[in-house]
């Protein structure tokens, strides 16, 4: 989060039957410079793919193209 100066983070889930917990996550982060960071984990949760894009529409499309659910949940910063 420090490298890209991320201010806000959302997450989305994708059902994955091959692992015990049953899902994997994708994260969408809004950077302070107006860029968007997409982080997609694999089914082992050991590797992740990081993409930097120019706008939220493109970032969300990349997440949904990979089969993640439409609903995005804000996870950072949390409400006080």
C-alpha positions in Angstrom: 0.0 0.0 0.0 2.9 2.3 0.6 4.5 1.8 -2.8 1.4 3.0 -4.7 0.1 5.4 -2.0 -3.3 3.7 -1.8 -6.0 5.6 -0.1 -9.1 3.4 -0.4 -9.4 -0.4 -1.0 -12.3 -2.5 -2.1 -12.5 -6.3 -2.5 -14.5 -8.8 -4.5 -14.8 -12.6 -4.2 -14.8 -15.5 -6.6 -16.0 -19.0 -5.8 -13.1 -21.5 -6.0 -14.1 -25.1 -5.2 -10.5 -26.4 -5.2 -9.5 -24.8 -2.0 -10.7 -25.3 1.6 -12.1 -21.8 2.2 -14.0 -21.8 -1.0 -13.1 -18.4 -2.5 -10.3 -16.2 -3.7 -10.2 -12.4 -3.6 -9.4 -9.5 -5.9 -8.6 -6.1 -4.5 -9.1 -2.7 -6.1 -7.1 0.2 -4.7 -7.4 4.0 -5.4 -4.0 5.7 -5.4 -3.4 9.3 -4.4 -2.2 10.2 -8.0 -5.5 9.1 -9.6 -4.3 5.7 -10.8 -6.0 2.4 -9.8 -4.3 -0.8 -8.6 -5.8 -4.2 -9.2 -4.5 -7.1 -7.2 -5.7 -10.6 -8.1 -4.7 -13.6 -6.0 -4.4 -17.1 -7.3 -6.1 -20.2 -5.7 -3.0 -20.9 -3.6 -2.9 -17.4 -2.2 0.8 -17.4 -2.6 1.0 -15.4 -5.9 -0.8 -12.4 -7.0 -1.1 -10.3 -10.1 -0.8 -6.5 -9.8 -2.1 -4.2 -12.5 -1.9 -0.4 -12.6 -4.6 1.2 -14.7 -5.8 4.8 -15.3 -9.4 4.7 -14.3 -11.9 2.7 -12.1 -14.0 1.5 -15.0 -11.0 -0.3 -16.5 -9.9 -1.7 -13.2 -13.4 -3.0 -12.4 -13.7 -4.5 -15.8 -10.4 -6.4 -15.4 -11.7 -7.9 -12.1 -15.0 -8.9 -13.6 -13.4 -10.4 -16.7 -11.6 -12.8 -14.4 -14.9 -14.1 -13.0 -15.1 -12.2 -9.7 -18.5 -11.1 -8.4 -20.1 -7.8 -9.2 -20.4 -6.6 -5.6 -17.4 -4.7 -4.4 -17.0 -4.2 -0.6 -15.0 -1.3 0.8 -12.4 -2.7 3.3 -10.1 0.2 3.9 -10.4 2.7 5.5 -12.9 1.3 7.9 -15.7 3.4 9.3 -14.9 4.7 12.8 
